[in-house]
Structure formats: structure tokens, C-alpha cells
Amino acid sequence: MSRRFERLLTERPNPRTRRIDALPVRAILELLGREDEAVIGAVAAVRPALARAVELVVARLRKGGRIFFVGAGTSGRLGVLEAAELPPTFDTPPSLAQAVMAGGPDCVWASKEGAEDDGPDGARQLRRRKLRAADVVVGVTASGVTPFVHGALGEARRRGAARILVACNREGVPRSSAQVIVAPRVGPEVIAGSTRLRAGTATKMVLNALTVASMIRLGKVYGNLMVDLQTRSEKLVARARRIVRELGGTDGRGAERALRAAGGRAKVAIVMLRKGVGRREAERLLGRHGGLLRAVIG
């Protein structure tokens, strides 16, 4: 794998921003905005690869697998965000989506010199988590060549786990690094090498799309409503009540009673109301249909 950093797209100077330091504030902001607009097109261009990545994730999670986001620096922190947001949004168990940060959890807040260059540690971290063939590893690296990430992907290959690489550069990245490589070409950064900018925005968009589309395919959404949300705050309880009221065909009090009887699970409450059954039968119906609410109530 090439480590000639000057050749990486993410390291090159951006000719459009060479005099950004000489501009007034409003012009700086306008230039930043124009540069960010190009990110949308770059992400749109990789939708075919992203679709393959979604199918890979869905297939593994349906087999009881887990998803690991592996990265360093900004890329690793974006993986942490993705893993942290899935449980409250889609009521997934904490073990389903896990973030593996180069240098350990402390590096979410502060960089650790050389952590991203430790390829063997990337493999070691997945061994510690008992990576299985049913799992999927998503390597996240703006440059595409971070050793920690490739060490993890190598371990995933040895164990038969699915491999996805999310990067913003293809220079020096072997095709064999992953089964699917999602690499939006965002071009050089506004500030040369500062991949928390355009590359970070593109990576966030890709990871959002990857997880949301996967959760939709797994039945966590009905229409555009999150029917598998966790009711652990006043706001989420109110949201669940609205969803049950709308999809269950009841009023506010009926939704509240059904939610209470369903143990706070909106999807179960909806089936109870629509099918006129108790909690146990509602859970059985959902289980028989793989958790797909549409398959139960139409």
C-alpha cells in the first residue's frame, strides 16, 4: 500500500483557496460554502457502491452479526457518532454497532501520537472484541491508507467477516482492501490536509446513508416514522405516543395505554391496536415477519 502522502488527493493543496487567508470574513464563508456544495455531488456519484455496502450490512445483521466502525482521528470520531446514535434512534442493543478508535476511547477527545500508524493494533482490537464471520467491519479513513484501519480490515478478512472501506481517496488503496469501497472524490481540502472539512462532511453523509438505509431494510422504520425508537426521555415518549396514535388509529389516551401495555415499544403497541391482540401475540406476529411492521399490518 502506497504511503507517499503527497500523492493523496486529500493532501494536495486546493488551487481555489490559495488566498483564503487574505479574504474578509464574508468572502471566507462564501468560499467555504461553495467548496461544501461539491461534496453533495461527490457522494451522489458513489451511490452504486453505497447500495452494495447497505446490502452487505443488512445480510450480516440479519444473521445476527454486528457492525464495527474502525477509524482514527476525525474518521474514528465519526464512527463513534454513528455507533452512539443507533440505539436511541432504532432501539438497537449497544453491542450491535461498536466504534473502534485508534489509540482507545481517550482519543475521541485528544489525539494520540502514532496511534493511526499501528496496524497490528487495529487487528488486535477486533480480536479483543471476538470478531465473528457474521460481523461486518466498516473501515473509515479519509486518506484510505491508515494502517490501523487496514490492520482491522485484514483481521476481518482472516475471520471471514464482511469488509467495507469508506474513504475519500483511492490512490494507493488496493481493491482487495475491502469487498466494497465507498470513496467519494471530494478533492483537495479548503485547508490542505484538514480532512475534518470536505472529507469529514462526505464521510458523515456516507455513514448516515449506510446506517439509515440498513435500518430501514431491517424494518426499523414504517413510512418515515421511527417505530423502533427508545422511550427514555420526555421528548421520545411524546414522539412514540404520536406515532402510535397515527399508525394505531387511536387517540392520545389510547396510544398512552397501548404503549404502557407494550412495555414502551411503539411497534408492539401499533400491532396490538391494529390487530386487536395482546402484547405476547403482537410480539409473535412481529417475530414471524422479521420485525417488519408493514408485513404485519400492511
KANORQUI-V361445 format. One record per residue. N is the residue number from 1. SS is DSSP state (H for helix, E for strand, C for the rest). NEAR is the number of other ideal C-beta (glycine too) atoms within 8 Angstrom. Layout:
N|SS|NEAR, N|SS|NEAR
This chain:
1|C|8, 2|C|7, 3|C|6, 4|C|7, 5|H|7, 6|H|6, 7|H|8, 8|C|14, 9|H|11, 10|H|13, 11|H|11, 12|C|9, 13|C|6, 14|C|12, 15|H|6, 16|H|7, 17|H|10, 18|C|7, 19|C|6, 20|H|10, 21|H|4, 22|H|4, 23|C|9, 24|C|5, 25|H|6, 26|H|6, 27|H|8, 28|H|10, 29|H|8, 30|H|8, 31|H|13, 32|H|9, 33|H|8, 34|H|9, 35|H|14, 36|H|9, 37|H|8, 38|H|11, 39|H|14, 40|H|8, 41|H|8, 42|H|13, 43|H|13, 44|H|7, 45|C|8, 46|C|12, 47|H|8, 48|H|6, 49|H|11, 50|H|13, 51|H|8, 52|H|9, 53|H|13, 54|H|13, 55|H|8, 56|H|13, 57|H|16, 58|H|11, 59|H|9, 60|H|14, 61|H|14, 62|H|8, 63|C|7, 64|C|5, 65|C|12, 66|C|12, 67|E|15, 68|E|16, 69|E|17, 70|E|18, 71|E|19, 72|C|14, 73|H|11, 74|H|11, 75|H|17, 76|H|18, 77|H|11, 78|H|15, 79|H|17, 80|H|12, 81|H|9, 82|H|14, 83|H|12, 84|H|8, 85|H|9, 86|H|13, 87|H|13, 88|H|9, 89|H|9, 90|H|10, 91|C|10, 92|C|11, 93|C|5, 94|C|5, 95|C|5, 96|C|11, 97|E|13, 98|E|11, 99|E|14, 100|E|15, 101|E|14, 102|C|17, 103|C|10, 104|C|7, 105|H|5, 106|H|8, 107|H|15, 108|H|8, 109|C|4, 110|C|5, 111|C|7, 112|C|10, 113|C|4, 114|C|6, 115|H|14, 116|H|12, 117|H|7, 118|C|12, 119|H|11, 120|H|7, 121|H|11, 122|H|20, 123|H|12, 124|H|9, 125|H|11, 126|H|16, 127|H|9, 128|H|6, 129|C|9, 130|C|5, 131|C|12, 132|C|9, 133|C|6, 134|C|9, 135|C|15, 136|E|15, 137|E|17, 138|E|16, 139|E|18, 140|E|15, 141|C|14, 142|C|13, 143|C|13, 144|C|15, 145|C|13, 146|C|14, 147|H|11, 148|H|17, 149|H|18, 150|H|14, 151|H|15, 152|H|17, 153|H|16, 154|H|11, 155|H|14, 156|H|14, 157|H|9, 158|H|6, 159|H|11, 160|C|5, 161|C|15, 162|E|13, 163|E|14, 164|E|17, 165|E|17, 166|E|14, 167|E|15, 168|C|16, 169|C|14, 170|C|9, 171|C|9, 172|C|11, 173|C|14, 174|C|5, 175|H|5, 176|H|4, 177|H|12, 178|C|10, 179|C|6, 180|E|11, 181|E|12, 182|E|14, 183|E|14, 184|C|12, 185|C|9, 186|C|11, 187|C|8, 188|C|10, 189|C|12, 190|C|11, 191|C|8, 192|C|9, 193|C|7, 194|C|8, 195|C|15, 196|C|6, 197|C|11, 198|H|15, 199|H|14, 200|H|13, 201|H|11, 202|H|14, 203|H|15, 204|H|10, 205|H|11, 206|H|14, 207|H|15, 208|H|9, 209|H|11, 210|H|16, 211|H|13, 212|H|8, 213|H|10, 214|H|12, 215|H|13, 216|H|9, 217|H|8, 218|C|10, 219|C|12, 220|C|12, 221|C|11, 222|E|9, 223|C|5, 224|C|3, 225|E|9, 226|C|10, 227|C|13, 228|C|13, 229|C|14, 230|C|7, 231|C|10, 232|C|5, 233|C|6, 234|H|5, 235|H|6, 236|H|12, 237|H|11, 238|H|8, 239|H|10, 240|H|14, 241|H|12, 242|H|9, 243|H|14, 244|H|16, 245|H|12, 246|H|7, 247|H|14, 248|H|14, 249|C|5, 250|C|9, 251|C|6, 252|H|7, 253|H|6, 254|H|11, 255|H|15, 256|H|9, 257|H|8, 258|H|15, 259|H|16, 260|H|7, 261|H|10, 262|C|13, 263|C|6, 264|C|9, 265|C|10, 266|H|15, 267|H|12, 268|H|13, 269|H|17, 270|H|17, 271|H|15, 272|H|16, 273|H|13, 274|H|11, 275|H|11, 276|C|5, 277|C|8, 278|C|7, 279|H|10, 280|H|6, 281|H|9, 282|H|15, 283|H|9, 284|H|8, 285|H|12, 286|H|14, 287|H|8, 288|H|6, 289|C|9, 290|C|8, 291|C|11, 292|C|9, 293|H|14, 294|H|8, 295|H|7, 296|H|12, 297|H|9, 298|C|3
